[in-house]
Amino acid sequence: MTRRDSFSGWRYWALAALLGAVVAVAGGWIAGNRTRDTLVAGARTNAQLRAALLDSEIARFRLLPLALGDDRDVAATLAGAPPRALNEKLESLARTTGAAAIYVIGADGRTRAASNWRTPQSFVGSDYRFRRYFREASTRGEASQFALGTVSRHSGLYLARRPPTNGVIVVKLEFDAIETAWRRAGGDTYVEDPAGLVLVASDPGLRFAVARPILPAVLAALRREAALPESSAPVLLPPARGDLIEARVATSQPGWTLALRRAVGPAVAAAQRTAGLAGLMAVLALALLLWGLRQRATQRQRRTSELEVAVAERTAELRREIEERAALEARAADLREGLRQANRLATLGQVTASVAHETAQPVAAIRTYAETSVQLLEHGATDMVRGNLETIRRLSDRIGAVTAQLRGFSRRQPGEVRPLPLAEVLDGALLILKEQLRNVRLERPTIGGHLLVMGGRVRLEQVFVNLLQNASEALAGRADPTITIRTTLADGLVWVRIQDNGPGIAPDIAARLFTPFATSRSNGLGLGLVIASDIMTELGGSLRWLPDEGGACFELELRQA
């Protein structure tokens, strides 16, 4: 190598190093920004998931006071009866649902019964007139308040509701399990009220801190309302800036906001280092490749005279290889297109399988009627041909109804209360339970399309699905499983009876059949019949159990349109 070549090589590698440094800095900057944006989006999604967990927990416990409002033991205790039965019921319900405490307060503010009645910290006899949730629930019917327990000294959300017999039913919800789940998921998660006071936090040290400056008078009022010690100094959370990102999401609890904070500095720095090093190595590798090509070209030029024959032979060989490779690539392209076509046909077959199964019999019938009509036309039997054509039209409508049901199976939405063909609603429910009822003998009446009832299609279908599914599950293991459906019309009303030949309703369940959590199945929630009864009430009808019939028999009452 000459001195000129050595100087040229030094300049080449110096330029390559400078270009590599520029690419490394630019790549690191871009990668850092993208990583930060990804982490911000991830934190937003994670915050929404954590808020959904909190909302579902609050919604689950909000149903307890509502379910207990019509309880006979609650009404009896508020009327002055001994509270032992209600104490035991609240104790069992708190243990089952995981509620921190469930208690019933009389109209005078004193607790009549509580789930912790056996413990030294029992609420029975305590006066809660000073609590805001008691006063608001007594006047408005419903209230909620986050506060520190005066007896347990543990904070929680108090959900209160006034029953029909006056008094107040209270459920206390503590968030220890949710805070632990947030802590395991990483980052700092906390929930603040409208004033900025932290109520729930994955870090216990942040509980009752302030997310932003609060006036001393406002802070003192919040502490008094939540029964916090006045002497504890508030902790002011630092603002989210720099390497600390924050995602904020509103929750279903009025005024509550969930915030998730994460430190992104290490992740951004690691992404910058990785991208910068990758960019530098890529530039150096490219420079090395170009340098090698340059050196190879130089050597090739030096040996041109000796290798002309070899180069010509090698060129011809390469041309043949290129032609063979082109042919192979064309063949591969044909095979890929064939695979794509087969995949499209397989997908089309999966989509049309259900429709073909449901329409095979109507199509066969249409063909038979058409062939018969040709013969009848030859004999001049036009009236019979007209009847066949009418039958073909009905079969075509049936095919359209089947495809419409299959197409709309997963996207139906509840609608308004309006006249509905009862037969279509029942057919829709039987279509949903088709597989489950495959081995059950179904006896149903012939219901004409003229029989219209007032209802919402999806909600009425839900009632039928619930009753038919309960019946099918009760028939498990029977040699002759049978479900009978009967309809009766009178005075503008339609009654539909659904009866099975199963073991019937157990006496201990029958006494509280339409109350929440009443079920004889180990995996049941005991809410299906309650929901079905509520739906029928909303539709202007009713649902009742007929105990004198064999097996289990339920009767729906609907308004005829």
C-alpha positions as CSV (number, residue, x, y, z in Angstrom):
1,M,0.0,0.0,0.0
2,T,1.4,3.4,-1.0
3,R,1.6,6.4,1.3
4,R,-1.3,8.0,-0.6
5,D,-3.4,4.9,-0.1
6,S,-2.6,5.0,3.6
7,F,-3.7,8.6,4.0
8,S,-6.9,7.9,2.0
9,G,-7.6,4.9,4.3
10,W,-7.2,7.1,7.4
11,R,-9.6,9.7,6.1
12,Y,-12.1,6.9,5.2
13,W,-12.1,5.4,8.7
14,A,-12.2,8.8,10.4
15,L,-15.3,9.7,8.3
16,A,-16.9,6.4,9.2
17,A,-16.3,6.9,12.9
18,L,-17.8,10.4,12.7
19,L,-20.8,9.1,10.8
20,G,-21.2,6.3,13.3
21,A,-21.2,8.7,16.2
22,V,-23.9,10.9,14.6
23,V,-26.0,7.8,13.9
24,A,-25.5,6.6,17.4
25,V,-26.6,9.9,18.9
26,A,-29.6,10.3,16.6
27,G,-30.7,6.7,17.0
28,G,-30.4,6.9,20.8
29,W,-32.5,10.1,20.8
30,I,-35.2,8.6,18.6
31,A,-35.2,5.3,20.5
32,G,-35.4,7.2,23.8
33,N,-38.4,9.2,22.7
34,R,-40.2,6.2,21.3
35,T,-39.5,4.2,24.5
36,R,-40.8,7.0,26.5
37,D,-44.0,7.3,24.4
38,T,-44.5,3.6,24.6
39,L,-44.1,3.7,28.4
40,V,-46.5,6.6,28.6
41,A,-49.1,4.7,26.5
42,G,-48.5,1.6,28.6
43,A,-49.0,3.5,31.8
44,R,-52.2,4.9,30.5
45,T,-53.5,1.5,29.6
46,N,-52.3,0.0,32.9
47,A,-54.0,2.9,34.9
48,Q,-57.3,2.1,33.1
49,L,-57.0,-1.6,34.0
50,R,-56.3,-0.7,37.6
51,A,-59.2,1.7,37.7
52,A,-61.4,-1.0,36.2
53,L,-60.4,-3.3,39.0
54,L,-61.3,-0.7,41.6
55,D,-64.6,0.1,39.9
56,S,-65.6,-3.6,39.7
57,E,-64.8,-4.0,43.4
58,I,-66.9,-1.0,44.4
59,A,-69.8,-2.0,42.1
60,R,-69.8,-5.5,43.5
61,F,-70.1,-4.3,47.1
62,R,-72.6,-1.5,46.2
63,L,-75.1,-4.3,45.4
64,L,-75.1,-5.6,49.0
65,P,-77.1,-2.8,50.7
66,L,-79.6,-3.0,47.8
67,A,-80.0,-6.7,48.1
68,L,-80.4,-6.5,51.9
69,G,-83.0,-3.7,51.7
70,D,-85.9,-6.2,51.3
71,D,-84.5,-8.8,53.8
72,R,-87.1,-9.9,56.4
73,D,-84.5,-10.1,59.2
74,V,-83.4,-6.5,58.5
75,A,-87.0,-5.3,58.6
76,A,-87.7,-7.3,61.8
77,T,-84.6,-6.1,63.6
78,L,-85.3,-2.4,62.7
79,A,-88.8,-3.0,64.0
80,G,-87.4,-4.1,67.4
81,A,-87.0,-7.9,67.1
82,P,-83.9,-9.6,68.6
83,P,-80.9,-9.1,66.3
84,R,-79.3,-12.5,66.7
85,A,-80.6,-14.0,63.4
86,L,-79.5,-10.8,61.5
87,N,-76.1,-10.8,63.2
88,E,-75.4,-14.3,62.1
89,K,-76.6,-13.5,58.5
90,L,-74.4,-10.4,58.3
91,E,-71.5,-12.3,59.7
92,S,-71.9,-15.1,57.1
93,L,-72.4,-12.6,54.2
94,A,-69.3,-10.6,55.2
95,R,-67.2,-13.7,55.3
96,T,-68.5,-14.9,51.9
97,T,-68.2,-11.5,50.1
98,G,-65.0,-10.3,51.8
99,A,-66.6,-7.1,53.1
100,A,-64.7,-5.5,56.1
101,A,-68.0,-4.9,57.9
102,I,-71.8,-5.0,57.3
103,Y,-74.1,-3.4,59.8
104,V,-77.6,-2.0,60.2
105,I,-78.2,1.3,61.9
106,G,-81.6,2.3,63.3
107,A,-83.3,5.7,62.6
108,D,-81.9,7.0,65.8
109,G,-78.3,6.5,64.7
110,R,-77.5,3.4,66.9
111,T,-76.3,0.2,65.3
112,R,-78.9,-2.7,65.7
113,A,-76.8,-5.5,64.1
114,A,-73.3,-6.0,62.7
115,S,-71.2,-8.7,61.1
116,N,-68.5,-8.2,63.8
117,W,-71.0,-8.7,66.7
118,R,-68.9,-11.5,68.2
119,T,-65.7,-9.4,68.4
120,P,-64.6,-6.9,71.1
121,Q,-64.7,-4.2,68.4
122,S,-68.4,-4.9,67.7
123,F,-70.3,-2.0,66.2
124,V,-73.6,-3.0,67.9
125,G,-74.8,-0.2,70.1
126,S,-72.4,2.4,68.5
127,D,-73.9,5.8,67.6
128,Y,-73.1,6.9,64.1
129,R,-75.1,10.1,63.8
130,F,-71.9,12.0,63.4
131,R,-71.1,10.1,60.1
132,R,-71.9,12.0,56.9
133,Y,-72.9,8.7,55.1
134,F,-75.6,8.1,57.8
135,R,-77.1,11.6,57.5
136,E,-77.1,11.6,53.7
137,A,-78.4,8.1,53.4
138,S,-81.2,8.9,55.8
139,T,-82.3,12.0,53.8
140,R,-81.4,11.0,50.2
141,G,-81.7,7.2,50.4
142,E,-78.1,6.5,49.3
143,A,-74.6,7.8,50.3
144,S,-70.9,6.9,50.3
145,Q,-67.9,8.2,52.3
146,F,-64.3,7.3,52.6
147,A,-63.1,7.6,56.2
148,L,-61.0,6.1,58.9
149,G,-62.8,3.6,61.2
150,T,-63.4,4.9,64.7
151,V,-63.1,1.4,66.1
152,S,-60.9,-0.5,63.7
153,R,-58.7,2.6,62.9
154,H,-58.5,1.2,59.3
155,S,-59.6,3.3,56.4
156,G,-62.2,2.2,53.9
157,L,-65.2,3.2,51.7
158,Y,-68.6,3.2,53.5
159,L,-71.5,2.4,51.1
160,A,-74.9,3.2,52.8
161,R,-78.5,2.8,51.7
162,R,-81.8,3.4,53.4
163,P,-84.2,0.4,53.3
164,P,-87.9,0.7,52.9
165,T,-88.3,0.3,56.7
166,N,-86.1,3.4,57.4
167,G,-82.8,3.0,59.2
168,V,-79.5,2.6,57.2
169,I,-77.7,-0.4,55.9
170,V,-73.9,0.1,55.6
171,V,-71.1,-2.0,54.0
172,K,-67.5,-1.1,54.6
173,L,-65.1,-1.9,51.8
174,E,-61.4,-1.9,52.5
175,F,-58.8,-1.9,49.7
176,D,-55.9,-3.9,51.2
177,A,-56.2,-6.6,48.5
178,I,-56.4,-4.0,45.7
179,E,-53.4,-2.1,47.1
180,T,-51.4,-5.3,47.3
181,A,-52.2,-6.1,43.7
182,W,-51.2,-2.6,42.6
183,R,-48.0,-2.9,44.6
184,R,-47.1,-6.2,42.9
185,A,-47.8,-4.8,39.4
186,G,-45.2,-2.1,40.0
187,G,-45.2,1.7,40.0
188,D,-46.9,4.0,42.5
189,T,-50.7,3.9,42.3
190,Y,-53.0,6.1,44.3
191,V,-56.5,7.4,44.3
192,E,-57.2,11.0,45.2
193,D,-60.5,12.8,46.0
194,P,-61.5,16.1,44.2
195,A,-59.5,18.2,46.7
196,G,-56.3,16.2,46.1
197,L,-56.3,14.1,49.3
198,V,-54.8,10.6,48.7
199,L,-57.3,7.9,49.9
200,V,-56.0,4.6,48.5
201,A,-52.4,3.9,47.6
202,S,-50.1,1.0,46.7
203,D,-47.5,2.6,49.0
204,P,-49.0,2.8,52.6
205,G,-46.8,5.8,53.2
206,L,-48.7,7.8,50.6
207,R,-52.1,7.2,52.2
208,F,-53.7,10.5,53.2
209,A,-50.9,12.5,51.5
210,V,-51.9,15.4,49.3
211,A,-51.3,15.3,45.5
212,R,-51.3,19.1,45.3
213,P,-51.3,22.0,47.7
214,I,-54.5,22.3,49.7
215,L,-55.6,25.2,51.9
216,P,-55.1,24.5,55.6
217,A,-58.8,25.1,56.3
218,V,-59.9,22.7,53.6
219,L,-57.4,20.1,54.7
220,A,-58.6,20.4,58.3
221,A,-62.2,19.9,57.2
222,L,-61.3,16.9,55.1
223,R,-59.4,15.3,58.0
224,R,-62.3,15.9,60.4
225,E,-64.7,14.3,58.0
226,A,-62.5,11.3,57.4
227,A,-61.7,11.0,61.2
228,L,-58.0,11.5,60.7
229,P,-55.6,12.6,63.4
230,E,-55.3,16.4,63.3
231,S,-51.6,16.3,64.4
232,S,-50.3,14.3,61.4
233,A,-48.4,16.4,59.0
234,P,-49.5,16.0,55.3
235,V,-47.1,14.6,52.8
236,L,-47.0,16.6,49.5
237,L,-46.3,14.4,46.5
238,P,-43.6,15.7,44.1
239,P,-44.8,16.8,40.6
240,A,-44.4,14.3,37.8
241,R,-41.7,15.6,35.6
242,G,-38.4,14.5,34.0
243,D,-37.9,10.7,34.3
244,L,-41.2,10.3,36.3
245,I,-44.4,9.9,34.1
246,E,-47.9,9.9,35.4
247,A,-51.2,8.6,34.0
248,R,-54.5,9.8,35.4
249,V,-57.9,8.1,34.9
250,A,-61.3,8.9,36.3
251,T,-63.1,6.2,38.3
252,S,-66.8,5.3,38.7
253,Q,-66.7,6.7,42.3
254,P,-67.8,10.3,41.9
255,G,-64.8,12.7,42.3
256,W,-62.2,9.9,42.5
257,T,-59.2,10.0,40.2
258,L,-56.7,7.2,39.9
259,A,-53.0,8.1,39.1
260,L,-50.2,5.8,38.2
261,R,-46.6,6.9,38.4
262,R,-43.6,5.2,37.0
263,A,-39.9,6.0,36.7
264,V,-38.9,5.7,33.1
265,G,-35.3,7.0,33.3
266,P,-33.5,3.6,33.4
267,A,-35.7,2.1,30.6
268,V,-35.2,5.2,28.4
269,A,-31.4,5.2,29.1
270,A,-31.2,1.5,28.3
271,A,-33.1,2.0,25.0
272,Q,-30.8,4.9,24.1
273,R,-27.7,2.8,24.8
274,T,-28.9,-0.1,22.9
275,A,-30.0,1.9,19.9
276,G,-26.9,4.0,19.9
277,L,-24.6,0.9,20.1
278,A,-26.6,-0.8,17.4
279,G,-26.4,2.3,15.1
280,L,-22.7,2.6,15.6
281,M,-22.1,-1.1,14.9
282,A,-24.3,-0.9,11.8
283,V,-22.3,2.0,10.4
284,L,-19.0,0.3,11.2
285,A,-20.2,-2.9,9.7
286,L,-21.3,-1.1,6.6
287,A,-18.0,0.8,6.4
288,L,-16.1,-2.5,6.8
289,L,-18.2,-4.1,4.0
290,L,-17.6,-1.1,1.7
291,W,-13.9,-1.2,2.5
292,G,-13.7,-4.9,1.7
293,L,-15.6,-4.3,-1.6
294,R,-13.2,-1.5,-2.4
295,Q,-10.2,-3.7,-1.7
296,R,-11.6,-6.6,-3.6
297,A,-12.3,-4.3,-6.6
298,T,-8.7,-3.1,-6.5
299,Q,-7.4,-6.6,-6.4
300,R,-9.7,-7.7,-9.2
301,Q,-8.5,-4.8,-11.4
302,R,-4.9,-6.0,-10.8
303,R,-5.7,-9.5,-11.9
304,T,-7.9,-8.6,-14.9
305,S,-5.4,-9.6,-17.5
306,E,-4.8,-13.1,-16.0
307,L,-8.4,-13.9,-15.2
308,E,-10.3,-12.8,-18.3
309,V,-11.1,-16.3,-19.3
310,A,-12.1,-17.3,-15.7
311,V,-14.3,-14.2,-15.4
312,A,-16.1,-15.0,-18.6
313,E,-16.8,-18.6,-17.5
314,R,-17.8,-17.5,-14.1
315,T,-20.2,-14.9,-15.7
316,A,-21.8,-17.5,-17.8
317,E,-22.2,-19.8,-14.7
318,L,-23.7,-16.9,-12.7
319,R,-26.1,-16.2,-15.6
320,R,-27.4,-19.7,-15.5
321,E,-27.7,-19.6,-11.7
322,I,-29.7,-16.3,-12.0
323,E,-32.0,-17.9,-14.6
324,E,-32.5,-21.0,-12.4
325,R,-33.2,-18.8,-9.3
326,A,-35.7,-16.7,-11.2
327,A,-37.5,-19.8,-12.3
328,L,-37.5,-21.1,-8.7
329,E,-38.8,-17.7,-7.4
330,A,-41.6,-17.8,-10.0
331,R,-42.5,-21.3,-8.9
332,A,-42.4,-20.2,-5.3
333,A,-44.6,-17.2,-6.1
334,D,-47.2,-19.6,-7.8
335,L,-47.1,-21.9,-4.7
336,R,-47.6,-18.9,-2.3
337,E,-50.5,-17.7,-4.4
338,G,-52.0,-21.2,-4.3
339,L,-51.6,-21.3,-0.5
340,R,-53.2,-17.9,-0.2
341,Q,-56.1,-19.1,-2.4
342,A,-56.5,-22.2,-0.3
343,N,-56.5,-20.2,2.9
344,R,-59.2,-17.9,1.5
345,L,-61.3,-20.9,0.6
346,A,-60.8,-22.5,4.0
347,T,-61.9,-19.3,5.7
348,L,-64.9,-19.0,3.4
349,G,-65.8,-22.5,4.3
350,Q,-65.7,-21.9,8.0
351,V,-67.9,-18.8,7.7
352,T,-70.5,-20.6,5.5
353,A,-70.5,-23.9,7.4
354,S,-73.1,-22.8,9.9
355,V,-75.4,-21.2,7.2
356,A,-75.1,-24.3,5.0
357,H,-76.0,-26.6,7.9
358,E,-79.2,-24.6,8.8
359,T,-80.3,-24.0,5.2
360,A,-79.7,-27.5,3.7
361,Q,-83.1,-28.8,4.4
362,P,-85.1,-25.7,3.2
363,V,-83.0,-25.7,0.0
364,A,-83.8,-29.4,-0.6
365,A,-87.5,-28.7,0.0
366,I,-87.4,-25.7,-2.5
367,R,-85.9,-27.9,-5.2
368,T,-88.6,-30.6,-4.6
369,Y,-91.4,-28.1,-4.8
370,A,-89.9,-26.6,-7.9
371,E,-89.7,-30.0,-9.7
372,T,-93.2,-30.8,-8.6
373,S,-94.5,-27.4,-10.0
374,V,-93.0,-28.2,-13.4
375,Q,-95.0,-31.4,-13.6
376,L,-98.1,-29.7,-12.3
377,L,-97.8,-27.0,-15.0
378,E,-97.7,-29.7,-17.7
379,H,-101.0,-30.9,-16.3
380,G,-102.5,-27.4,-16.0
381,A,-102.9,-27.5,-12.2
382,T,-102.2,-23.8,-11.7
383,D,-103.8,-23.6,-8.2
384,M,-101.5,-26.3,-6.9
385,V,-98.5,-24.6,-8.6
386,R,-99.5,-21.3,-6.9
387,G,-99.5,-23.1,-3.5
388,N,-96.1,-24.6,-4.2
389,L,-94.7,-21.2,-5.1
390,E,-96.1,-19.8,-1.8
391,T,-94.4,-22.6,0.1
392,I,-91.2,-21.8,-1.8
393,R,-91.5,-18.2,-0.7
394,R,-91.9,-19.2,3.0
395,L,-88.9,-21.5,2.8
396,S,-86.9,-18.6,1.2
397,D,-88.0,-16.4,4.1
398,R,-86.9,-19.1,6.5
399,I,-83.4,-19.2,4.9
400,G,-83.2,-15.4,5.2
401,A,-84.2,-15.6,8.9
402,V,-81.6,-18.3,9.6
403,T,-78.8,-16.2,8.0
404,A,-80.0,-13.1,9.7
405,Q,-79.9,-14.8,13.1
406,L,-76.4,-16.2,12.5
407,R,-75.2,-12.9,11.3
408,G,-76.6,-10.9,14.2
409,F,-75.8,-13.5,16.9
410,S,-72.9,-11.6,18.4
411,R,-73.9,-8.0,17.9
412,R,-77.4,-7.7,19.2
413,Q,-78.2,-4.8,21.5
414,P,-81.2,-4.3,23.9
415,G,-83.9,-2.3,22.3
416,E,-87.0,-0.4,23.4
417,V,-90.2,-2.0,24.5
418,R,-92.3,-2.7,21.4
419,P,-94.5,-5.3,19.8
420,L,-92.5,-8.5,19.1
421,P,-93.5,-11.9,17.5
422,L,-93.3,-14.3,20.4
423,A,-92.3,-17.2,18.1
424,E,-89.2,-15.2,16.8
425,V,-88.1,-14.5,20.4
426,L,-88.4,-18.1,21.4
427,D,-86.6,-19.3,18.2
428,G,-83.8,-16.9,19.0
429,A,-83.3,-18.3,22.5
430,L,-83.5,-21.9,21.2
431,L,-80.8,-21.0,18.6
432,I,-78.5,-19.7,21.3
433,L,-79.0,-22.9,23.4
434,K,-79.0,-25.3,20.4
435,E,-76.0,-27.3,21.5
436,Q,-77.0,-27.4,25.1
437,L,-80.5,-28.7,24.3
438,R,-79.3,-31.2,21.6
439,N,-80.0,-34.3,23.9
440,V,-83.2,-32.9,25.4
441,R,-86.7,-33.7,24.1
442,L,-88.4,-30.3,23.5
443,E,-92.2,-30.1,23.5
444,R,-93.3,-26.7,22.3
445,P,-96.6,-25.4,20.8
446,T,-97.0,-24.0,17.3
447,I,-97.0,-20.3,17.7
448,G,-98.1,-18.2,14.8
449,G,-96.3,-15.1,13.7
450,H,-99.5,-13.1,14.4
451,L,-99.1,-13.5,18.2
452,L,-97.3,-10.3,19.3
453,V,-96.2,-9.4,22.8
454,M,-94.8,-6.2,24.3
455,G,-91.1,-6.5,25.2
456,G,-87.5,-5.9,24.3
457,R,-86.1,-8.6,22.1
458,V,-82.7,-9.1,23.7
459,R,-84.1,-8.8,27.3
460,L,-87.0,-11.2,26.6
461,E,-84.6,-13.6,24.9
462,Q,-82.4,-13.4,28.0
463,V,-85.3,-14.5,30.2
464,F,-86.1,-17.5,28.0
465,V,-82.4,-18.4,27.8
466,N,-82.1,-18.3,31.6
467,L,-85.1,-20.5,32.2
468,L,-84.3,-23.0,29.5
469,Q,-80.6,-23.2,30.6
470,N,-81.7,-23.8,34.2
471,A,-84.0,-26.5,33.0
472,S,-81.4,-28.2,30.9
473,E,-78.9,-28.2,33.8
474,A,-81.5,-29.7,36.2
475,L,-82.0,-32.6,33.7
476,A,-78.4,-33.6,33.7
477,G,-78.1,-37.4,34.1
478,R,-81.8,-38.2,33.5
479,A,-82.6,-41.0,31.0
480,D,-85.6,-39.1,29.5
481,P,-84.8,-35.4,29.7
482,T,-87.9,-33.4,28.6
483,I,-88.7,-29.7,28.5
484,T,-92.3,-28.6,27.8
485,I,-93.3,-25.1,26.6
486,R,-97.0,-24.1,26.7
487,T,-98.8,-20.9,25.9
488,T,-102.2,-19.5,27.0
489,L,-104.0,-16.3,25.9
490,A,-106.8,-14.5,27.8
491,D,-107.9,-10.9,28.4
492,G,-105.0,-9.3,26.5
493,L,-102.4,-11.3,28.4
494,V,-100.1,-14.2,27.2
495,W,-98.9,-16.8,29.6
496,V,-95.9,-19.0,28.7
497,R,-95.0,-22.0,30.9
498,I,-91.6,-23.7,30.8
499,Q,-91.6,-27.0,32.7
500,D,-89.0,-29.8,33.0
501,N,-89.3,-33.3,34.4
502,G,-86.3,-32.9,36.7
503,P,-86.1,-33.2,40.5
504,G,-87.9,-29.8,41.1
505,I,-87.0,-27.0,43.5
506,A,-85.6,-28.0,47.0
507,P,-87.8,-26.7,49.9
508,D,-85.0,-24.7,51.5
509,I,-84.4,-22.9,48.1
510,A,-88.1,-22.5,47.3
511,A,-88.7,-20.2,50.4
512,R,-86.3,-17.6,49.0
513,L,-86.3,-18.5,45.3
514,F,-86.5,-14.9,43.9
515,T,-84.0,-13.4,46.5
516,P,-80.4,-12.7,45.7
517,F,-77.8,-15.5,46.3
518,A,-80.4,-18.3,46.6
519,T,-79.0,-21.3,44.6
520,S,-78.6,-25.0,45.0
521,R,-75.7,-25.3,42.6
522,S,-72.2,-25.1,43.9
523,N,-71.0,-22.9,41.0
524,G,-74.2,-20.7,40.8
525,L,-74.5,-17.1,42.0
526,G,-78.2,-17.2,42.7
527,L,-78.9,-14.1,40.6
528,G,-80.3,-15.5,37.4
529,L,-84.0,-15.7,38.5
530,V,-83.7,-12.3,40.3
531,I,-82.5,-10.7,37.1
532,A,-85.1,-12.5,35.0
533,S,-87.9,-11.4,37.4
534,D,-86.6,-7.8,37.3
535,I,-86.6,-7.9,33.4
536,M,-90.2,-9.1,33.3
537,T,-91.3,-6.4,35.7
538,E,-89.6,-3.7,33.5
539,L,-91.5,-5.2,30.5
540,G,-94.8,-4.8,32.3
541,G,-95.1,-8.6,33.0
542,S,-94.2,-11.0,35.7
543,L,-92.3,-14.3,36.4
544,R,-93.5,-16.8,39.0
545,W,-92.8,-20.4,40.1
546,L,-95.7,-22.9,40.1
547,P,-95.0,-25.3,42.9
548,D,-97.9,-27.6,42.3
549,E,-96.6,-28.8,38.9
550,G,-94.2,-31.7,38.4
551,G,-90.5,-31.0,38.2
552,A,-89.7,-27.2,38.0
553,C,-92.4,-25.1,36.3
554,F,-92.1,-21.3,35.7
555,E,-94.8,-19.1,34.2
556,L,-94.2,-15.8,32.3
557,E,-96.9,-13.3,32.0
558,L,-96.7,-10.9,29.0
559,R,-98.8,-8.2,27.6
560,Q,-100.3,-9.0,24.3
561,A,-99.7,-6.3,21.7
